[in-house]
Amino acid sequence: MFEHSVKVPRHYKIAANIFKKVSTEGGSVKSLLYDDKLRHFRTNVLFALITETIKHAGDIDKIFENSKILENETRLDPWLAKILTAELLFGKKALPGKSKPEQTVLSYKDQFEKYISDHQDDLKTEVAPRPRYVRINTNLLTTSDAIRAFQDEGYKFIRCTSGSYADYLEQIQKLTEYDFTQDYHIKTIFVFAAGTKLHEHELYLENKIILQDKATAMAVHLLAPPPGSVVLDMCAAPGMKTTQLAAYMRNNGRIFAVERNEKRYQTLSEFVVRTGSTCVETFHKDSLEIKRGDMDDVEYILLDPSCSGSGMDFCVHNYIESTRLAKLTSLQEKFLKHAMNAFPKVKRIVYSTCSLFPEENERVITNVVKTSRTKWRVQDVKELLKGQWNNVGSGMYGSMGARCMYAKPDSDFTTGFFLAVLDRDPKDLQKSLDGEKAGKKEKKYKVENGSSDSELSSKKTRDVGEEVNGVQNDMEVEETKPKKKKKKDKEANENTEPDSTNVDTEYSTETSTKKKKKRKHDEPQPVTQIIEELNELAVEDEAPKKKKKKDKKREEENTESLVGNNIEEDSEVPKKKKKRKKDLDKTIGEETELTENQVKKKKSKKDDHELSESVNTGDTSEVSEAPKKKKKKNKGE
């Protein structure tokens, strides 16, 4: 068998593929490690290999440039070559396999080591190794029981006696192989010496301890939801912070854990069950699709969206393209806007990324807060931590940026991390709650009365209309009383003064017209009523015109026309009126004749006589009033 036919060890090929994706696409190592294909693989081995390569990526580039290995070995995959070189120079110091790529890299070992010895000053100063952080899963194990368990195994618990964060940082750098201490900020986090191996530990296999970096745990620590709260984790997989939330709340309350990716959702669901996080409800959906009414009780939101991962892989971010970074920031802003506006009861949001780019951090915060329709305030994280923190946001983005915090590998000895705390304005929150209560009352009313939105609105309209109509009806009753009295005592009141009669007639005519118009579509109208309505319209047209005629010359003309009307008894209106009035009178006459002819055919002679009397009476009593009024008024003038 030829050497080149020997396969490269699988974990080297997988590590090279992930390293390439992280470098060119800006993904996160951990997110890529949760691929379904790697579910049964030892991901801790891959993670250590990839992160070691990333840590020394700059040095490896210089070594390759000096040795010209990639120029000489054109068939060698550059990403695999970097993984193998990192293992050879900074990892296990050996390559166990006999594949062609391994043998090729081994042939350059002497050149690599000579360059390192000759260029110590040129090579990047190695960052101090990060300690091992372990979170105690208090759903299954108390912190005191965890301390005793490690002590029983020979570990020494060192208490942090000093009161400052700076002293704590100095202390954790001095931890030896079997030392451990409690974190300064989060008491459920234990800190072990760098390189401590716990992947095979019994407590880890039982999910009683979680290997979680302190920086990521700070998000839950600052969100601080009390037991009984309703919390939403918008991008929950793989579930580290979700299960930490459950432990923080003592499994008392509700946590909605949402994940869009199906494979990552499966990982999340399994991890929630294994850790005993009984208050967590997982949802396989996109958080941006959550609408008002779906999760309206949410009070606290944890938002850790997709990012470049430059904080975890701090040497790789130089490879990220600006176009991908722009897409990431756009997506991050959408998530934050949705968190701020879609949940009426939310009072606090913690936004975090494992990125060191201000474009994904301070800029996202300032852009969204300034344009949000709800009112939010960026809290000063350093104040929340009582001044015990070193790194804050950039002043390039004003006071908002300075209120955020960074965790940095070189000073905080954690992964690179950004975090911002946003609190809802109390008045804005109360306004939102009041609006929601009003909406619930309306819904309750509709359910109890079995009415829809349209029925409810029409009922409100009817209620208002009834009130108005009640007032109008009262007025109409009072106004129509004089008219009824006048009709009953018509003969007794023939000599009554015309001015007062005219006023009563005009006022009652207006109200009766309104009533008749309102009943027009409800029931058929008798012939006399139609004629009376037309006559009343003529009276209404004449009354305002009489009042407006101030010109003496026009009054004289009207007087002459009225005299002519008295001579010609058959004529009902003055000759010198507008064309519209003539047409109206003509219509009255035609309708009167038509109705009389129809009635004669259908009725008896007795009925015909009665009908003609009623028609004539209505005609003379209503239509002839206007000329009489005019005549008397003109005489008075």
WOVEN-V963765 format. One record per run of one state. SS is the DSSP state (2 for helix, 1 for strand, 0 for the rest). FROM is the first residue (numbers start at 1). LEN is the number of residues. If there is no record, write none. Layout:
ss from len
SS FROM LEN
SS FROM LEN
This chain:
ss from len
0 1 2
2 3 3
0 6 4
2 10 16
0 26 3
2 29 5
0 34 2
2 36 3
0 39 4
2 43 13
0 56 1
2 57 11
0 68 1
2 69 4
0 73 5
2 78 12
0 90 10
2 100 7
0 107 2
2 109 10
0 119 13
1 132 5
0 137 6
2 143 10
0 153 3
1 156 3
0 159 6
2 165 8
0 173 6
1 179 4
0 183 6
1 189 4
0 193 9
2 202 4
0 206 3
1 209 2
0 211 3
2 214 10
0 224 6
1 230 4
0 234 6
2 240 9
0 249 5
1 254 6
0 260 2
2 262 13
0 275 5
1 280 5
0 285 2
2 287 3
0 290 10
1 300 4
0 304 13
2 317 3
0 320 2
2 322 20
0 342 6
1 348 6
0 354 4
2 358 3
0 361 1
2 362 10
0 372 4
1 376 3
0 379 2
2 381 4
0 385 7
1 392 1
0 393 2
2 395 8
0 403 2
1 405 3
0 408 1
2 409 4
0 413 4
1 417 8
0 425 1
2 426 24
0 450 3
2 453 36
0 489 9
2 498 22
0 520 7
2 527 22
0 549 3
2 552 16
0 568 11
2 579 24
0 603 2
2 605 32
0 637 1
